[in-house]
């Protein structure tokens, strides 16, 4: 916020620091509060085995315990949370058992569980307590000949205690009951054992609830079969340790049950028989921190099952938090055992944590805009299944500190017509203006309003502002804080300009009153055109291969036959081999051709016969070099190579008898070259065509043609350099020409 702008509109003085500087606010007058984090309670995690008399609240597994965050909207604020699995941490375990008839033989083994479990858990902690509860189902008659107890929804038998003998005694007094259908009312009992914290005796330590059954479970909606339509309210309804709403409220839903388990921080161990394991495995996807173990037919393995499940549950740490207010965001990153870094959803958890291991979570909290959630609030972060938590106090920064120094009836506001706040006047009712100098009634008059119109037919301040004291005070668009209206009549804005690729001014300029002001190096109505020609350069360095113009960073080919990014492709042009075939053959063996015709059509074409194909240059099409193979009228194969002049490719070589245009794209400051010629001169400073005669036995006429043409050229006074490649040696039939070769050798170099 800028404290030097005198205006009635707060938004004009608020914005990004750079935007305020551009509006003329001095840097010293900009108030730019930043977020911060303060640890209010930061007791270190326990690093040693606790003493026998040390109480549970003196053991610390989570650090810090209380944090204060000052949050600037949209700006993440980070802090670190440490968790250490401490040895000898207290445990409360409540055993919830199905007492339907099918569990009769299991009850015998469960009776002995108390003392045995006490002995086993002493290897883990000295502070262990155990409790017991039972369930069957909503009231149904018992259909057994032997005496049995009346069916019940939930009976709390024993609160959490360190007395294993009392557990054995009270469990031994339980009687088996029965019901009409196979699924049991276990969710009713689970809900009551979870929410009745006082009756059960839950402490704020590790809470385990063992659920033992050989059957499935009823859930929300099943109560209608018995005429029960009232939804489960998730509250405690125990009187004399008996659930009193069994016949009045429906079973809880799975989602409701999961919510309560999470709220009360209870870890569930389902000890179930093999035939229903699949049902309870599905609950692991819904309930927090849940383990499922296979119970033997008579529950003789229940002790080992509980110990294994406890070790599995406590070896994994999953961070969770309370419900957030609208707009807030919380993210986790973690450094797990072995320095394994996890982010996203996996950043909330670490596995294979042993006693004594310490893991670190990076927590990031982001506040929404001030208009959504401006009030202070609280966030609770805790590891699932553990009793400790981090309290995070959230304080959004939605006010500047200068508002604390408001001056009522300030002399700077036209002698006390308003309060001075953050350098601006807040006018009293009836006064308007930057300094409260205008009477509101006069300001709204026709004369003052007329000054805020461009013409008689336009809206006041273009419909984008208020007329105050005959001047327009422009509104601020609500959708984007970076958008603004400005101008004498608020006629301009910075967001109605041409777009390119979905971005205003192509992301390469700024919008100024409907016109893009492009950054250096770009042009066009939407700054879509790079001014550089680098994207139009062909591999040979010519602009658009000399056949077009560079427009907006792309080649526009002059000749419609050519296409491609740099006008390098001509699909309809003759192949270079076909294009030069006649001239090559004409120069190589002109015996049956009229000399004037060859000269007229092909110009000064010098032919050099080389000794072997390897003397020809390798083909490099990207550089304009081609190798060709053509057959003449007498069946002789003629091999030749073609090298295009700079700026030409196959199909655009110029030669006598054909129309050709000068090479396009000549660099500025140089002369456009004359139409290039195909040459056979071997000197490296010239482009050339080489020809090879592939002579084979029986094709003596080919040799005769060469010798005849050489003799003709020799007589005309032309210098000749002839290279003859012969694949199988000269036949005796050629001896008649030896005298010709002897004469030629005086002025013609023959190989």
N, C-alpha and C positions, 0 to 999 in steps of 0.2 A: 504494500500500500504506500502511495506517495502522500506525504504530509503537507506538500506545498501547493497542491491543486485546490483552488477554491471553487467548488461546484457542489450542487445539491445531490448529484448522482454519485453514489458510492462507487459504482462500477468504473467510472471514469478514472478514479484514483487507484483502482485495484487491477492487477493483472500480472503477467510475467515481468520479471525485473527488466529484461531487455526491451519489452514493449513500453514500459514506463519511461525508460531512458530515451527511447525514440520520441515519446510525446513531450520530452523536455523536462522531466523531473530530475532534479539533482540526485546524484547517487547517495549523498549524505542524508537525503530526505526519504529514502526508500526503507521501509520496515519490512524485513523478509524473515519471519520466524521459521525456524527449522525444528524438525522432530528430534526427540531425544528419549533415552531409556535410563531409568534410575532403579537400582535394586534396593527395595525397602527392607527386605529380609533375605539374607544371603548366607545362611548357615551351611558350612561345608558338608559334603557327604561323609558318612561314617567310614573311617578307613581301617578300623580294627574290630576284633571280636568284642562284643559288649560284655560288660561284667555281669555276673549272675543277678545282681540286684538292680541292674539298669532297666528302666522302664521302656515300654515300646515307643513312647512319644519322644524319647531321647535318641532314638535311632533315626538317621536321615539317609534316605536313598535318592532324594530328588533335590536339586539345587539350581536356581534360587527358589525361595518360597513365596516371595511377593515382589512384583515388578510394577513400576509406574511408567506408562508410555505416553509421551506427548506426540500426537500423530498429526502431521500435516496431511490434509486430504490428498489421496492419490500417491503419496510417497511412502514406500515400505519402510518399516522400522524393524530392525533385526536385533535379536538377543539370543543368548546361548543357554540351553538347559542341559544339565548333566544328570545321568541316572547311573547308579551303582547298585548292583545286586548284593545286598549285605548278608553276611552269615548270621544265622540265628534270628531271622526276622519272624515276628509272631504270626501265628496262623489260627484262624477260626474255621472249623469244618462242621457243616450241618448235614446230617444224613437223612435224606427223604426217601422213604421206602413204600413201595406198592404192597399193601396187605390184602390183595385179592387172593382167592383160593389157590390160584396157580403158583403163588409165591410161598406156599406153606413150607416146603422143604428149605427154602432160602433163609427163613426166619431163624432157624437153628444156628446157622453159621454167622448171621449178623449179630446174634446175641453175644458171641465171643469177640466181636470186632473191637469193642471199646478198649479193653486192656491191650490187645495185640497192636492196635493202631497207635495207642499211646507209646508203646515201646518202640515201634518202628519210627514214628515221627520225632522221637528224641534225637535221632541221628541227624535231623534237619534243623530242629529248633527246640529249645527248652520251654518255650512259651506256646503250648498247643492246647486248644480247647475243642471239645466235640459236643454236638447236640443231636437230637433225633426227633423226627416227625414222620407221620404216616398218612396215607391217603388210599381211597378206593375209587369212589365216583359219587355223583349226585345220588340221593337216596333211591335205592332199589331194594326189593325184598331178597333175602338170602335164600337160595334154592338148594340147600344141603340138608341131608338127613341129620348129620352131626350138628351140635350146637355151634353157632357162629355169631360174631358181632354184627350189629346193624351197620349197613353201609354208611359211609360218611365221606364228606368232601376233603377235609383236612383236619388232623388232630396233632397239635403241637405237644409232644410227649416230654421232651427234656431240653431245657435251655442250654446254651453253650457252657461247658464246665470242664475243669481239669480232672474230674473224678471219673476214671474209667470204670470203676466198680459200680457206680450209680448208673452208668450207661447200660452195663450188662444187666443190672437188676430190672430197670424199667423196660428195656426192650424185651426181656424175658417174660414180662407180664402181658405182652400184646397178644391179641387173638385175631385169627384170620377171619376175613369177611368175604363177601361175594357180591356180584352184580349181574345184570341181565345180558349185557353186551360185552364184546371183547375189548374195545378201546376203554381206557381208564380216564379218570378226571385229574390226571397229573398236573395239568396247567393251572387248575384252581389252586392246588397245593403249592406249586412253585411260585405263584404270584404272592400268596400269603407269606410264605417263608422268606420272600424277598423284601416285601414292603413293611412287615411287622418287625422293624429293627429292635425296638425296645423289648418286645416279648421274647424274641429269639436271643437277644443279647449280643448282636453284632458289634464289634469294635472297629475302629478305623485302622485295620491291619489287612493282611491278605485274607480275603473271604472266599472260601470254597463251599460249593453246594453239590453234594453227591446225590444224584437222582437215579434210583434203582428200580427197574421194572422189567417185565417180560412181555409187555403189551404196548400197543400204540397209544394215542392220546386224542381226546376230543378237543376241538377248538371252537372259536366264535361261530355261532350259527347252529351248532349241534344242540344247544339248549332248547331250541324251538320244538324238537321232537318230544320234549317233556312239558311243553307249554311255557317255557321260560323265554321271555323276549327282552328283558331289561339287560342292557349291555354291562359288561364288567367295568367297574369304575377304577380299578387299580389301587384301591385303598385297603387298609388293614381292617378286617372284620372278625377279630378273635374275641370270644367271650368264654371264659373258663377254658381257654386253650383250644376251643373248637370253632371252626369256620361257620359263621351263622348265616351267610348269604348263599349257601350252596343251592338252595331250592328257589332263590329269588333272582339271582344274577346269572347271566350266561357265562360260558367259558371265555377267558381272554383270547384275543387274537395273537398270532405269533409276533406281529410287529409291536403290539402293545407290550408283550412279555419281554421282547428284546430291549425296548426302551427302558423298562424298569430295571432290568439286569444291568444295563449300562449306567443308569442313574445311581444305583446302589453299589456299583463297582463290584459285582459278584461274578466269580468264575464258576462255570458249571461243568461238572463231570457226569456224563450219562453212562451209567453202568447197566447195559441192557443185553438181553440174550441175542444170539446170532440171528434169529429169524426177523428181528425188528431193527437190527443195526442200521440198515439202509435208511429207515425213517429218520433216525436221530443224526445220521451223518448229514442229512439235508439241513438240519438246524444249525450246523456249524457255519453255514453261509449267512445265517440271519442273526444268531445270538453272538454277543461279543465274548471273546476268550473262552471257547468251548472245546472240550475234549470228549471223545466217545471211545469207550472200551467194551470189549465183548465179555459178558458175564457168563460163567459156567452155569449149568443147569441148577446147581444147588448153592451158588454164590461162594464156593470155597476159595475162589481166586480173588475175592473182592479186595483184600488187603494189598496185594501186589498191583492190582489194577489202579487203586487210588494213588499209590506211591508213584507209579509210572506216569499217570495223568498229571499229577502235581509237578513232576520234573519237566514234563513237556510244556505245560502252561507257563511256568515261571521262567523257562529258558528263552521265551520270546517277549520282547518289550514292544508294545504298540501304543503310541501316543494318541490321545484323543482330547477333545475339548468340548466345552459346553456349547449350547446353541448360540449362534451369533446374531447380533442385530442386523437388520437389513443393510446390505452394501459392504459390510466388513469382509475381508478375506484373510485367511490364515494358511500359510504354506510351511512345509517341513522339509529340511534336508538333514541327513544324518551321516555320521562317520561311525560305522559299526566296527565290530571286532575284526582285527586285521586291516583296519583303515579302509574298509570298503565303503565308498561314498554312494548313497542312494538319494534320489530326488523324486519329486512328484508324489503319487500315492504311496510308493514304496519308501519314501523318505520318512514315513511315520513309524516304521518298524525296523527292529533288529532281531535276528535269530541267533541261536546257539550261544546264549549268554550264560556263562557259568558264575558261580558265587565268587565275588571279588572283581568281576569285570566291570569296566566303566565305559559307557557310550555317551556320545554328545549329539544333541539335536540343535540345529539352527532353526529358530522359529522366526517367521516373517509375518508381520501384521500390517495390513493396509486399510486405512479408513476411507469411507466414501466421501463424496462432496458434502459440504456443510449443510446443504438444504435437506439431505436425506437422513442423516443421523448426527445431529449436532450435540446431543447431550452426552455427558460422561456415562460410561457403562463398565461392565466387568466381564472378564473372560477367565474361565478355569481350565487349566491344562493339566492332564494327569495320565500316567500310564495305566492302561486297562488292567484291572485285577489287583492293583496296588493301592494302598490307602492314602498315599500322599498326593498333593496337588500343588500347582503353581497358580497363585492368584495374580491376574494381570489386570491392572486398572487402566482403562482406556480414556484418554483425555484428548479429544479432537482440538486442533488449533484453528478455531473459526473466528477469532477476534485478535486484533492487533493490540499490543500493549499500550499504544498511545490513546486508546479509548478509555483507559483507566484515568487519564488526566484531563477529562472533559471539564471545560470552563463554562459555567452557566452565565447567561447575560453578558457575554463577552463584548467589550468595547469595539473589537474588530468586526463585529457583526452589526454594523450601522448603529452603534451606541446601545447595544444590549437587546437587539431584536432576535437574537438567537444564541445558541451555545456553540462554542468553538471546540471541535472534536477532530483530532488528527489533522489539524491545519485547515479544516473546512467548517463553514457555518452550518449549523442545523437550525433552520429558521423556525420561529414561533408561528402559530397559526395566523394567517392573514398576510404574511410577508414571504416574498420569494426573491430569488437572485443569489448570486455567488456570495454577496455580503448582506443579504436580506434587505437590499435597498429598494425593492419594488413592492408597491401595494398589490396584493393578489388580485383585487377587483379591477384595478387599472390595467394590470398585465394581461388580464383576460379580455380586455376591450377590443373592439374591432380595429382600432388604429394600431395597436401593438401587434395584433395577430396578423395584420396585412404585411407587416415587415418580415413575417416568417413564411411567406408564399413566394414562389418564383414568378407566378403570374396569377391572374384572377381565377384561372381554371384548375390550378394545382391544389393539392392538399397542403395543410399546414405541416411544415417541416417534412414534406414528401410522405407523410404518414408514418415517419420513422422517429419522431421526436416530439418534444413539448416546446411550446413557445413560452419563453420566460423573459419578461422585460424586453420583448421585441426581438429576441435572439433565440435560435434553435438550440436546444439541448438534446442531442441525439440519444436514442435508446441503445441498449446493447442487445444483440441477438441472443436468444436463450439457448439455442442448440449447441453452440460452440463458443467457449470463452475467448477464442482468438479472433472471432469475427467482430467487425466493428462497422458502424455507420458514421460518416463524417461529411464535412462540407458545410457551407453556409446554410443550406436548406436540407442537410442530411441526405443529399441526393446521391452520395457516393457510398460504396462499400468495398470491402477487400475480399469478397468471395464470389462475385458474379463475373467470371471471366471464362474464356474458352478453356476446355480441358483436353488433355492428350493422355491416352492410356489410363483414363480414369482419375487423373490427378490434375489439380488446378495449375494452369500454366505449365503442365508437364512436370511439375516439381523442379523446374529450372528457372523460376522467376517468381515475382510477387505480383499480386493483382492490385491495381490502383485505379479505382473508379471505372471498372469495366474493361481496362486495357492491361495486358500482361507486360510488365517491365522485366525483360528477360535478362538472365545472368550472362556474363561475358562468355562468348563463344556460341550462343544460341540465338535464334530468331524465329519469326513466325507468329501468328496470332495466338498460339498456345505454347510458344517456345519449343515447338516440336522439331525445329530444323537446326541441326548442328551446322555452324558456319565453316567448319573444317572440311577439307576435301579428302582427308586421309582414307575414308571408307570407299572412295571412288577410284583409288589408285590400283592399276593392274600390276601383276608381278613384274612386268618390265618397266614399271615406273611411270607409264603414261596414264593420263587421266581418262578413265573409261575406255582404255585400250586405243585411244585416238579416234573413237567412233561415236562419241556422245558428249553430253554435258552433265556436270554434277549439279543436281538440283536437290536441295534439302538433304544432303548427305547420301543421295542415291543417284545412280547413273540413269539418264534418259537417253537412249540410243537414237542417233540421227537416222541411221539406216535401219528400216523396219525388219530387215533380214536377221539382224543381230539381237541377241538377248543375253541374259545372265547378269550377275551382280555388277560386272564391269564390261558389259557388251562383248564378252569373249567367245560366245557361242553363236555359230551360224549353221542351222540345221538344213537350210535349203541351198547353201553354197556348194559348188563342185568340190570334190576331194582334190587336194593338192596334187596327188599323183596323176589323176585324170586330167587336171588342168594343164599340167606341163608335159604330158606324154608326147604330144605331137612335136613340140619344139625340141625335146630331148632326142627323140628318134630322128628328127630332121638334122640336128647337129651331129648325131652319131653316125648316121649312114644316109647321106643325101644322094646316093647314086641315081636313084629313080625319081628324084624330085627336081624340080626346076630351082636352080640356085637363087634366082631372083625371088621366088615365092618364099623360100626359107628365110632369106634376108628380110623380106618385107613383113613376114608374120612374126618372126622370132628375134629380129635384131641381131646385134653382135654377140651371139652365143658361142662362147669358146668351150670346146669339149675336151675333157681330159680323161683318158682311159687309164684306170689304175690297175695295179698288178693283182690285187686280191680283194675280196669283200671286206676284210678287216681294215682296209685303208679308208673306208667310208666312216663318217662320224656316227656315233650312237644316236638313236632317236631320243629326243627330249621335246615332247609335244608342248609342254608348258612354256618352253623357250622358243617355240616355232620351228624346231628341227624335226624333219620327217625322213624316213627311208621308204623308197618305192621299188616296185618290181613290175615291169611291163614287158609284154612280148611284141616284137615288131612283125612286119608283114611276112618275113621269111622264117618266123618261128624262133628267132634268137631272143633270149631273155636279157633285158636291159635293167640293171640295178642302178639306182641313183639316189643321192641324198639331196634334201632341199632345206635351206636355212632361210627363214623369212627375214626381210629387212626390219629394223626396229620400227614398231608400230603397226606391223602387218602380221596376219596369220594366214593359214591356208585359205585359198579362195580370193585373196586380195592382192596377190603379186601382180605388178603391172608389167606389161610386155607389149611389143608392137602388135598391132592388129586387134587389141582389146581396149575397151574404155576402162579407165581407172582414175580414181580421185586421189588427190594428195593425202598423205597420212594425217589423220585428225589428232588433236590433242597435243600439238607441239608446245613445249613449255614456253611460258611468256619470256620474251626477250631474245628468242632464237628464231632463225629463219625456217619457215616450213620447207622441208626438203623436197627436191624434185621427185617425181614418181620413180621409185626404186626399180632396178633391173635385176634379173636373175643372172648371176655371173658364174663362170667356170674358172676364173683366175684363182690360183692356189694361194696367192699371197694372203697372209692372215688379216690384212686390213680390209679385204673385200669379202662380201658374202658370195657364195659360190654354189654350183651344182656339179657334182662329180658323176661320171658315167663309167660303168664297168661292162665290158663285153665278156660274157661267159661263153667261151668257145669250147666246143666239144668235137670229137672226131666225127667227120661226116658233114660238118657245117663249115666247110671251107669257104663258102660264099661270104660268110660273115667276115672272115679275115680279108678276103679280097675287097670287100666294100671299104674296110678301114684303110687298107693300103691305097686303094684307088683315090679315096677322098684325101688322104695325106699327100699323095703326089699332086693332086689338083691344087691343094692349098699351098704346097711348096712352090709350084710354078707361079702362083699368084703373088709370091713374095711374103707370105705370112709365116711368122714363127710358130712352130708346133712343138708341143711336148706330149708325146703319146705314151700311155701306159696300157699294155695289153695283158689281160689275165687269161691264161689258157689252162684248163683243168687237166688235160691228158697229153700234152705234148703236141708239137706241130707235125702233121702228116707229111709223107713224102710228096703228096700232091702239091704242097706249098712251095716246093723247091723252085718252081718256075718263076716265083716272085722274088727270088733271092737277089736278082740283079736290081730289082726296084728298091729293095731294102738297102742294098749297098749304096745306091745313089742317094737315097734319102738320108743316110747316116751322116752325110756331110753337113746337112743343115737341120736335120730333125733328130731329136734325141729319142731313140727307140729302146725300150726294155722288153 
